[in-house]
Amino acid sequence: MDEQVQNFAVAHLRRRPEVVETGGFVAGFAVGTDSPYLNYATPLPGTAPTTGDVAALVGAFRERGLLPRLEFAPQAAPLVEGALRAAGFEAEAVHEYLVCTPHTYTDPLPGGNRPRVETPATEAEFRALDAALAEAFGGAFAASAEGAARLRRLGEDGGEVRFVRAADGGCAGGATCSPPAEDTAELAGVGTRPAHRRRGVAAAVTAALTAAMFDRGAGSVWLEYSGAGSRGTYTRVGYRPGGTRLYVSLPD
């Protein structure tokens, strides 16, 4: 699964508005933001980078005023981590990823206990979802018109976006899933506003997005999680351990 996830990461970055490929690396850059979470690189599976390859990659970030940063499955490119560390890159995090297939998928909320999951369609709904996710993730990013627009574009570009409406008409929480590539897709950004937690919101949107990808023919869906509580939500849907992903960056 590591190589499939890594091939997905390559294909995903190649969809970006600006792409640079150099020395066995693919860097994808977003328009209108310097966020390191939206501007990063990943290696091709099996890449054995030289010192010059790493320097060229760093240069592609520096000339744009961006933090050199990579996300990848290290088992799929085992020679990359050492080359990056030799150049001064430092680990930000190592995350386990979980994988769901049609054979492991389970409906976690049978019967009438499921929150109603919807697909945003209006600007107000996209703005409400963006604001809910900003709150859910503790201010790691601010709600913005650009964030709402990215959610809309994701759906227009072949991905899926879902949310649960709150009683007041706003958004209780939601999540997104990338367009499929390499027979898999990445589910991300699962978030519930604090006032609406422990009501099945995360489980409902996770199940809905996963099922939507299987209906479209994807062979698997994968995700990363933070915290034992969220892991339990995903395992109830049928997600199982798949491997790890490494995040590294080069300090100024």
Residue pairs with C-beta under 8 A, 6 or more apart in sequence:
1 99
1 220
1 222
1 242
1 243
2 73
2 75
2 76
2 242
2 243
3 45
3 73
3 76
4 182
4 183
4 184
4 220
5 73
5 76
5 97
5 184
5 222
5 242
5 243
5 245
6 42
6 43
6 45
6 72
6 73
6 76
6 77
7 45
7 181
7 182
8 181
8 182
8 184
8 185
8 186
8 222
9 42
9 71
9 72
9 73
10 26
10 42
10 44
10 45
11 181
11 182
12 28
12 178
12 181
12 186
13 19
13 26
13 27
13 28
13 40
13 41
13 42
14 26
14 28
15 28
15 157
15 179
16 28
16 29
16 30
17 29
17 30
17 31
18 28
18 29
18 31
19 26
19 27
19 28
19 29
20 26
20 27
20 29
20 60
21 27
22 53
22 56
22 57
22 60
23 47
23 49
23 50
23 52
23 53
23 54
23 56
23 57
24 43
24 44
24 47
24 48
24 49
24 53
25 41
25 42
25 43
25 44
25 47
25 49
25 53
25 57
25 70
26 41
26 42
26 43
26 44
27 39
27 40
27 41
27 57
27 60
27 61
28 39
28 40
28 41
29 39
29 64
29 66
30 38
30 39
32 146
33 39
33 146
34 65
34 66
35 141
36 66
36 67
36 69
36 249
37 141
39 61
39 64
39 66
39 67
39 69
40 69
40 70
40 71
41 57
41 60
41 61
41 68
41 69
41 70
42 70
42 71
42 72
43 49
43 70
43 72
43 77
43 80
44 77
45 76
45 77
46 76
46 77
47 77
47 79
47 80
48 79
48 83
49 57
49 79
49 80
49 83
49 84
50 83
51 83
51 86
51 87
53 83
54 83
54 84
54 86
54 87
55 87
57 68
58 68
58 87
58 250
61 67
61 68
61 69
61 250
62 68
67 249
67 250
67 252
68 89
68 249
68 250
69 92
69 247
69 248
69 249
69 250
70 80
70 84
70 89
70 246
70 247
70 248
70 249
71 245
71 246
71 247
72 80
72 245
72 246
73 97
73 243
73 244
73 245
73 246
74 80
74 81
74 244
74 245
74 246
75 243
75 244
81 246
81 248
84 248
85 248
87 250
88 250
88 251
89 248
89 249
89 250
90 248
90 249
90 250
90 251
91 246
91 247
91 248
92 247
92 248
92 249
93 246
93 247
94 244
94 245
94 246
94 247
95 224
95 225
95 226
95 244
95 245
95 247
96 224
96 225
96 241
96 242
96 243
96 244
97 222
97 223
97 224
97 242
97 243
97 244
97 245
98 222
98 223
98 224
98 225
98 231
98 234
98 235
98 239
98 240
98 241
98 242
99 220
99 221
99 222
99 239
99 240
99 241
99 242
100 210
100 220
100 221
100 222
100 234
100 237
100 238
100 239
100 240
101 219
101 220
101 238
102 214
102 219
104 238
104 239
104 240
105 210
105 211
105 214
105 237
105 238
106 236
106 237
106 238
107 207
108 200
108 203
108 206
108 207
108 233
108 236
108 237
109 115
109 200
109 203
109 204
109 207
113 200
114 200
114 204
115 164
115 172
115 199
115 200
115 201
115 204
116 164
116 165
117 162
117 163
117 164
117 204
117 205
117 208
118 125
118 162
118 163
118 164
118 165
119 155
119 160
119 161
119 162
119 163
120 126
120 128
120 129
120 151
120 152
120 155
120 161
120 163
120 174
123 148
123 152
125 163
125 171
126 148
126 149
126 151
126 152
126 161
127 143
127 145
127 148
128 163
128 170
128 171
129 148
129 151
129 161
129 163
129 171
129 174
130 143
130 144
130 147
130 148
130 151
131 143
131 171
132 163
132 170
132 171
132 172
132 173
132 174
132 191
132 192
132 193
133 143
133 147
133 173
133 174
133 189
133 191
134 140
134 141
134 142
134 143
134 147
135 143
135 191
135 193
135 194
136 173
136 191
136 192
136 193
136 194
137 191
141 147
151 161
151 176
152 161
154 160
154 161
154 176
154 178
155 161
157 179
158 179
158 180
159 176
159 177
159 178
159 179
159 185
160 176
160 177
160 209
160 212
160 213
161 174
161 175
161 176
161 177
162 174
162 175
162 176
162 205
162 208
162 209
162 212
163 171
163 172
163 173
163 174
163 205
164 171
164 172
164 173
164 174
164 196
164 201
164 204
164 205
165 171
165 172
166 172
166 193
166 196
171 193
172 192
172 193
172 196
172 199
172 201
173 190
173 191
173 192
173 193
173 196
173 201
173 202
173 205
174 189
174 190
174 191
174 205
175 187
175 188
175 189
175 190
175 191
175 202
175 205
175 206
175 209
176 187
176 188
176 189
176 209
177 185
177 186
177 187
177 188
177 209
177 210
177 212
177 213
177 221
178 185
178 186
178 187
178 188
179 185
180 213
180 216
180 217
180 218
183 218
183 219
183 220
184 218
184 219
184 220
184 221
184 222
185 213
185 218
185 220
185 221
185 222
186 221
186 222
186 223
187 206
187 209
187 210
187 213
187 221
187 222
187 223
188 223
188 224
190 202
190 205
190 206
190 223
190 230
190 233
191 202
192 199
192 201
192 202
202 230
202 233
203 233
203 236
203 237
206 223
206 233
206 234
206 237
207 237
209 221
210 221
210 237
210 238
213 221
214 221
222 242
223 234
223 239
224 245
225 231
225 234
